[in-house]
């Protein structure tokens, strides 16, 4: 993520475009019901029957990195949509 000259945050990597779930109300207003973003897979450690085998590394670092990216992405998305917030 970076902040360019115009002040809007930019994401420098992504898996795919976000998918929006938007409801159009009878009065013509739009309500965002949800946003789906693609996420990376997490490699889970195997549980071996043979205790002499070396244990796989746990997913803790991968999960932490995934949530850091998610937090950054949601922050950038929120900043990008901030101009749509109601002023009433």
Secondary structure as a PSIPRED ss2 file (coil, helix, strand):
# PSIPRED VFORMAT (PSIPRED V4.0)

   1 X C   1.000  0.000  0.000
   2 X E   0.000  0.000  1.000
   3 X E   0.000  0.000  1.000
   4 X C   1.000  0.000  0.000
   5 X C   1.000  0.000  0.000
   6 X C   1.000  0.000  0.000
   7 X C   1.000  0.000  0.000
   8 X C   1.000  0.000  0.000
   9 X E   0.000  0.000  1.000
  10 X E   0.000  0.000  1.000
  11 X C   1.000  0.000  0.000
  12 X C   1.000  0.000  0.000
  13 X C   1.000  0.000  0.000
  14 X C   1.000  0.000  0.000
  15 X C   1.000  0.000  0.000
  16 X C   1.000  0.000  0.000
  17 X C   1.000  0.000  0.000
  18 X C   1.000  0.000  0.000
  19 X E   0.000  0.000  1.000
  20 X E   0.000  0.000  1.000
  21 X E   0.000  0.000  1.000
  22 X E   0.000  0.000  1.000
  23 X E   0.000  0.000  1.000
  24 X E   0.000  0.000  1.000
  25 X C   1.000  0.000  0.000
  26 X C   1.000  0.000  0.000
  27 X C   1.000  0.000  0.000
  28 X C   1.000  0.000  0.000
  29 X C   1.000  0.000  0.000
  30 X E   0.000  0.000  1.000
  31 X E   0.000  0.000  1.000
  32 X E   0.000  0.000  1.000
  33 X E   0.000  0.000  1.000
  34 X E   0.000  0.000  1.000
  35 X E   0.000  0.000  1.000
  36 X E   0.000  0.000  1.000
  37 X C   1.000  0.000  0.000
  38 X C   1.000  0.000  0.000
  39 X C   1.000  0.000  0.000
  40 X C   1.000  0.000  0.000
  41 X C   1.000  0.000  0.000
  42 X C   1.000  0.000  0.000
  43 X C   1.000  0.000  0.000
  44 X C   1.000  0.000  0.000
  45 X C   1.000  0.000  0.000
  46 X C   1.000  0.000  0.000
  47 X C   1.000  0.000  0.000
  48 X C   1.000  0.000  0.000
  49 X C   1.000  0.000  0.000
  50 X C   1.000  0.000  0.000
  51 X C   1.000  0.000  0.000
  52 X C   1.000  0.000  0.000
  53 X C   1.000  0.000  0.000
  54 X C   1.000  0.000  0.000
  55 X C   1.000  0.000  0.000
  56 X C   1.000  0.000  0.000
  57 X C   1.000  0.000  0.000
  58 X C   1.000  0.000  0.000
  59 X C   1.000  0.000  0.000
  60 X H   0.000  1.000  0.000
  61 X H   0.000  1.000  0.000
  62 X H   0.000  1.000  0.000
  63 X H   0.000  1.000  0.000
  64 X H   0.000  1.000  0.000
  65 X H   0.000  1.000  0.000
  66 X H   0.000  1.000  0.000
  67 X H   0.000  1.000  0.000
  68 X H   0.000  1.000  0.000
  69 X H   0.000  1.000  0.000
  70 X H   0.000  1.000  0.000
  71 X H   0.000  1.000  0.000
  72 X H   0.000  1.000  0.000
  73 X H   0.000  1.000  0.000
  74 X H   0.000  1.000  0.000
  75 X H   0.000  1.000  0.000
  76 X H   0.000  1.000  0.000
  77 X H   0.000  1.000  0.000
  78 X H   0.000  1.000  0.000
  79 X H   0.000  1.000  0.000
  80 X H   0.000  1.000  0.000
  81 X H   0.000  1.000  0.000
  82 X H   0.000  1.000  0.000
  83 X H   0.000  1.000  0.000
  84 X H   0.000  1.000  0.000
  85 X C   1.000  0.000  0.000
  86 X C   1.000  0.000  0.000
  87 X C   1.000  0.000  0.000
  88 X C   1.000  0.000  0.000
